[in-house]
């Protein structure tokens, strides 16, 4: 069992003939992902390493029954690409591109809600269910099938924490990157709801950061609805107010989105919050009784 992607996911790559799309096609194929189609306008009828290329997502879906799409196109063109995927009925759309104009991102999310598509990103590393399917750009070697769900705003921090988990025998059910832009599709609460219902997930790790209020909203959900243990790490403890730290969404404005407010909210909800990333492994081993 898993959330969002599994061994039955049939993936379409939008921008498959570009440098990034071509490179990560190979990485995802090596992981075992079922890549059934690519889309590059004007290049329909060609193949990329055995993957048929179509001019539109609608044609790709009609011919291959693809149900997920990953988008590797420059930010100014992402709105059109995402609208095309949503309009074609694609259930899951992963937006890798970063710095999509805010107005474009808001219109993408509104259209997805109207049509019932799930958007992961933009500026995400993607989604992976270890041993089954990878729809993203994360390094293949860090992941191990298991029973801990992971949801993160940061790619590199998640690689470090998941790598530590794997080295210590703690596998993952699914790992989801929410994305670092100011406007993103899924948030922590959306993923916590899915992990709560997923029977193979025993615990969840949240990797948050300063900026926004998604962690505080998640804390409210955890306190009121969650039955499974949740562990967290919040990045940006020493970040000065008003200074953006890497991600577009990682900025403190006034009293909103501070490290202290997030940690306090989570701890009041019963979440164990690590002060350093590597402390999460010891917390998980103790809770899951892993030697």
Beta strands, then each sheet from edge to edge (+ up, - down):
strand 1: 10-14
strand 2: 34-39
strand 3: 47-48
strand 4: 51-54
strand 5: 68-71
strand 6: 92-95
strand 7: 118-121
strand 8: 126-129
strand 9: 133-136
strand 10: 145-152
strand 11: 172-177
strand 12: 203-209
strand 13: 229-235
strand 14: 272-274
sheet 1: 3+ 4- 2- 1- 5- 6- 7-
sheet 2: 9+ 8- 11+ 10+ 12+ 13+ 14+
end
